[in-house]
Amino acid sequence: MRDDAPAGVGRTALITGATRGVGLAIAHRLCADGFHVLLNYAHSEADAERALAQLRGLPGTATAVRGDVTDPVALSAVLDRAEEGLGRLDAFVHNVASLRPMDAAAPSSEGVHASLATTLDPMLHSVERLAGLMAHGDGRIVAVSSVGARRVVPKYVGLGVAKAALESLVRYLAVELAGRGITVNAVSAAKLDKGGPADPVTQALAGRSPSGRLTTPQDLADVVWLLCAREARCIQGQIVEVDSGLALRAP
């Protein structure tokens, strides 16, 4: 490898929910660093094609892998593709989530359980396989969480409870996998600025932020990239809040 080559050349990553939004921003950041990225998606072939087109020309490469990772059988098939095509994984980024808006005082039990399954099952059902794929001893597992895990967000109870459980799982896995050279962390975002028209809530939140703006998907992706770096080997079991300082201001 040349001294001026991107740091991620020769490294591999699997990202769930990677063909649009935050997942695609993370894929773009890792590809820009030279990673070969497997873009997992569940349904839309059109989104997968558009994502691959956006990543062409970057230092790294990308392959789209279809499979609903909330289904253990489909998840196993996705991991099979990773093992057969790459032989190993250096990073696994769990980004898939499912929001079912509801009031905490009038919840849908089915909806809460569905959010829990979508958020937790891909980590629970993959961890043993991931440990094997990262047996080289320098693996990175990063989960995408949100401030709704620790603060009350209207209509967010199902996903908020699920993200709180995910953050707890991150800490448990961090302790158990540390001895294998695998780090497990999470990034947590508040409301994101996705570049659309600014509504009153978005404007108000941006005004409260010390930086005068909200976090973007690209900002979040930069932090995921940092946690995936070889130099992040001593960051373990952390929930890194990426909110442009919004939480520092009193309500």
Secondary structure, 3 states (H helix, E strand, C coil): CCCCCCCCCCCEEEECCCCCHHHHHHHHHHHHCCCEEEEEECCCHHHHHHHHHHHCCCCCEEEEEECCCCCHHHHHHHHHHHHHHHCCCCEEEECCCCCCCEECCECCHHHHHHHHHHHHHHHHHHHHHHHHHCCCCCEEEEEEEEHHHCCCCCCEHHHHHHHHHHHHHHHHHHHHHHHHCEEEEEEEECCECCCCCCCHHHHHHHHHCCCCCCECHHHHHHHHHHHHCHHHCCCCCCEEEECCCHHHCCC
